[in-house]
Amino acid sequence: MSERKVLNKYFPPDFDPALIPRRKQPKNSQQVVRLMAPFSMRCNTCGEYIYKGKKFNARKETVDGEDYYGIKIFRFYIKCTLCSAEITFKTDPKNTDYAAEHGASRNFEPWREERAVEEEDRLAKLEEEENNPMKALENRTIDSKREMDILDALQDIRARNARNERIGQSVDLVSRIQEREEEETEEERQQRLAEEEDERLVREVFAKIPASEQPVASGSGSGSSESPTGTPTPVVTMKRKAEGAEPDVRSLLPEATRELISSKTFGQPPTKKKKTDFKNSLGIKIKGKSTAKAKAVAV
């Protein structure tokens, strides 16, 4: 049973839909459609009545040069059921209805009835105002009240629109302020990252300064990296800023170290005087204790 209704078609591998020739049709070609009569009408040729809802095979086309605010208007061609005379009617977007155009006349048109009723009411009102002055005064009072109500409603609409516009402007202002704060926050973050990067580069370049660059006491004069006591001087790490004057090295040292450097005892150790050997200079020869002990043992 499944073979009776084929859903999948076979397309060969070399199938190219671009090679299928396209049919050339005129610009405003007619299409055959199936429709029902949109209104009851009477044929102008034979007088046959065609009721609303009777089905026809009609031809449809687009009316050239006519539209209603960009809405296309279509024309339909049908034939009379008795004499086969051609009848045409077209769409009427303005009144949301259809209008008889050729070959038949419409039995009833609702907008024409409404216009006739309005005209009759207007004439009756004018006739009544001519015969009754009080009625004319009442009508003018009612008309003025209606105009005042319309003006009040219009003023309310304008005030509502102005309030909505102010609210929209305030909302836009708040959104702009928030966007500006976000932008400022982003700028601050970028500035902070840039400062951290600069500080890192400064630490890499000016990370370690040897102690030979530190100021020493006036008595040292050697400029070596060792302290007067003979112990190696520790390396001092100094943090320099990219902007401003360079800080003094002495100010980075602790208080005890600065006092030790500034003290007079922390200078170069005093040179020891060499003792004069009077024995050798006078030619006196003194035997040592070890020689006397050796002779005593031998005796």
C-alpha positions in Angstrom: 0.0 0.0 0.0 2.9 2.4 0.6 3.9 2.2 -3.0 0.7 3.9 -4.2 1.7 7.2 -2.6 5.3 8.1 -3.5 6.7 10.8 -1.3 10.3 10.7 -2.4 11.3 11.3 -6.0 14.5 10.1 -7.6 16.9 12.8 -8.9 19.9 11.6 -11.0 23.3 12.8 -9.9 23.7 14.9 -13.1 20.4 16.7 -12.5 20.8 20.5 -12.8 17.6 22.6 -12.2 19.2 25.6 -13.9 19.0 23.8 -17.2 15.2 23.6 -17.1 13.7 26.1 -19.5 11.5 28.8 -18.0 8.2 29.7 -19.5 7.9 33.2 -20.8 4.6 34.8 -19.8 3.3 38.3 -20.5 3.7 40.9 -17.8 0.0 41.0 -16.9 -1.1 37.5 -17.6 -4.5 36.2 -16.5 -5.0 33.3 -14.2 -7.9 30.9 -14.0 -9.3 30.7 -10.5 -12.4 29.2 -8.9 -14.5 31.7 -7.0 -18.1 32.5 -5.8 -20.0 35.6 -6.7 -19.3 38.1 -4.0 -22.7 39.9 -4.3 -26.1 39.3 -6.0 -26.3 40.9 -9.4 -28.5 41.1 -12.6 -27.1 40.6 -16.1 -27.6 43.7 -18.3 -27.9 41.6 -21.5 -30.6 39.0 -20.6 -31.8 40.2 -17.2 -30.8 37.0 -15.4 -30.4 37.2 -11.7 -27.1 35.8 -10.3 -27.3 35.2 -6.5 -24.5 35.7 -4.1 -22.4 32.5 -3.6 -22.8 31.0 -7.1 -19.5 29.3 -8.2 -17.7 30.3 -11.4 -14.5 29.5 -13.2 -13.1 33.1 -13.5 -10.1 34.8 -14.9 -8.1 37.0 -12.6 -5.8 39.8 -13.5 -4.1 42.8 -11.8 -5.5 46.2 -12.7 -2.8 48.4 -14.2 -2.4 51.9 -12.8 -4.9 51.5 -9.9 -4.1 50.8 -6.3 -5.3 51.9 -2.8 -2.4 53.0 -0.6 -0.2 50.4 -2.2 -2.8 47.6 -2.1 -3.3 46.0 -5.5 -6.7 45.9 -7.1 -7.7 42.7 -9.0 -10.3 42.3 -11.8 -12.3 39.1 -12.4 -14.1 37.9 -15.5 -17.1 35.6 -15.4 -19.9 34.6 -17.8 -23.6 34.8 -17.4 -25.2 31.4 -16.7 -28.0 32.1 -19.2 -26.6 34.1 -22.1 -22.8 33.6 -21.5 -22.2 37.3 -21.6 -19.0 38.5 -20.1 -19.4 40.1 -16.6 -16.5 41.9 -14.8 -16.1 43.1 -11.3 -13.1 44.2 -9.2 -12.0 44.5 -5.6 -12.7 47.6 -3.6 -10.2 47.9 -0.7 -11.6 51.3 0.3 -15.0 49.9 1.3 -13.6 46.3 1.9 -16.0 45.0 -0.7 -16.3 44.3 -4.5 -17.6 46.7 -7.2 -19.5 45.7 -10.3 -17.7 47.1 -13.4 -19.2 45.8 -16.7 -22.0 43.5 -17.9 -24.0 43.4 -14.7 -25.5 45.7 -12.1 -25.5 45.1 -8.4 -28.8 44.6 -6.7 -27.8 46.2 -3.4 -24.8 48.3 -2.4 -24.6 48.9 1.4 -22.5 52.1 1.3 -25.0 53.7 -1.0 -27.8 52.9 1.5 -25.7 54.4 4.3 -25.1 57.6 2.3 -28.8 57.9 1.5 -29.7 57.5 5.2 -27.2 60.2 6.2 -28.5 62.6 3.6 -32.1 62.0 4.7 -31.2 62.7 8.4 -29.4 65.9 7.4 -32.3 67.2 5.5 -34.7 66.4 8.2 -32.5 68.1 10.8 -32.4 71.3 8.7 -36.1 71.3 8.2 -36.7 70.9 11.9 -34.4 73.8 12.7 -36.2 76.1 10.3 -39.5 75.4 11.9 -38.4 75.4 15.6 -35.8 78.0 16.7 -35.5 76.4 20.1 -34.5 73.1 18.5 -31.9 74.9 16.4 -30.5 76.4 19.6 -30.4 73.0 21.3 -28.6 71.5 18.3 -26.0 74.3 18.3 -25.5 73.7 22.0 -25.1 70.0 21.5 -22.7 70.7 18.6 -20.6 73.1 20.7 -20.5 70.6 23.6 -19.4 67.9 21.2 -16.7 70.1 19.9 -15.5 70.9 23.4 -15.4 67.2 24.3 -13.4 66.6 21.1 -11.0 69.4 22.0 -10.6 68.1 25.6 -9.9 64.6 24.3 -7.4 66.0 21.9 -5.7 68.0 24.7 -5.6 64.8 26.8 -4.0 62.9 23.9 -1.4 65.7 23.5 -0.6 65.7 27.2 -0.3 62.0 27.2 2.0 62.0 24.2 4.1 64.8 25.8 4.3 62.8 29.1 5.3 59.7 27.2 7.9 61.7 25.3 9.3 63.1 28.6 9.4 59.6 30.1 11.1 58.3 26.9 13.7 61.1 27.2 14.3 60.4 30.9 14.7 56.7 30.1 17.1 57.6 27.3 19.0 59.9 29.7 19.2 57.2 32.3 20.4 54.7 29.7 23.0 57.2 28.4 24.2 57.8 32.0 24.5 54.1 32.5 26.4 53.7 29.3 28.7 56.6 30.2 29.3 55.0 33.6 30.1 51.7 31.9 32.5 53.5 29.6 34.1 55.3 32.5 34.5 52.0 34.3 36.0 50.5 31.2 38.4 53.5 31.0 39.4 53.1 34.6 40.0 49.4 34.1 42.2 50.1 31.1 44.1 52.8 33.0 44.6 50.5 36.0 45.9 47.7 33.6 48.3 50.3 32.0 49.6 51.4 35.4 50.2 47.8 36.5 52.0 47.1 33.2 54.2 50.2 33.7 54.9 49.3 37.3 55.9 45.8 36.2 58.2 47.1 33.5 59.8 49.5 36.0 60.4 46.7 38.5 62.0 44.6 35.7 64.3 47.5 34.7 65.1 49.0 38.1 64.7 45.8 40.2 68.2 45.5 41.8 70.8 48.2 42.6 74.2 47.1 44.0 75.4 48.5 47.3 78.4 50.2 45.6 75.9 52.8 44.5 75.0 53.6 48.1 76.7 56.6 49.8 79.4 55.5 52.2 81.3 57.3 55.1 84.0 59.8 54.3 86.7 57.6 55.8 86.1 54.6 53.6 87.1 56.0 50.2 87.5 52.6 48.7 84.0 52.2 47.1 84.2 48.4 47.4 81.1 46.2 47.8 82.3 44.9 51.2 81.6 46.6 54.5 84.5 47.7 56.7 83.9 44.6 58.9 84.7 42.3 56.0 81.1 41.0 55.5 79.5 41.3 52.1 77.0 44.1 51.9 73.4 42.9 51.0 71.9 44.0 47.8 69.2 46.7 48.2 66.0 46.5 46.1 64.7 49.9 45.3 61.3 50.7 43.8 61.4 53.6 41.4 58.5 55.5 40.0 58.2 56.3 36.3 57.2 59.9 37.2 58.8 62.3 39.8 62.2 62.5 41.2 64.2 59.4 42.1 64.2 58.7 45.8 67.4 58.8 47.9 69.0 55.4 48.6 69.7 56.4 52.2 66.0 57.1 52.8 65.1 53.5 51.9 67.4 52.1 54.6 66.2 51.4 58.1 66.9 53.8 60.9 69.5 51.5 62.6 71.5 51.1 59.4 71.5 54.9 58.8 72.8 55.5 62.3 75.5 52.9 61.8 76.6 54.4 58.5 76.6 58.0 59.9 78.6 57.0 63.1 82.3 57.7 63.2 83.3 54.2 64.4 81.9 52.7 61.2 84.7 54.1 59.2 88.0 52.4 58.0 89.6 50.5 60.9 92.7 52.3 62.3 96.1 51.0 61.0 98.2 49.1 63.6 101.7 50.5 64.2 104.4 48.1 63.5 106.5 47.3 66.6 110.2 48.1 66.4 112.5 45.1 66.9 115.2 46.6 69.1 117.0 43.2 69.7 117.8 42.7 66.0 118.7 46.3 65.5 121.2 46.3 68.4 122.9 42.9 67.5 121.8 41.1 70.7 121.1 37.5 70.1 118.8 35.8 72.7 118.4 32.1 72.8 114.9 30.9 73.0 113.3 28.8 75.7 113.2 25.8 73.5 117.0 25.7 73.2 117.5 26.0 77.0 115.0 23.1 77.7 116.8 20.9 75.2 120.1 21.4 77.0 118.6 20.7 80.3 117.2 17.4 79.1 120.6 16.4 77.6 122.4 17.0 80.9 
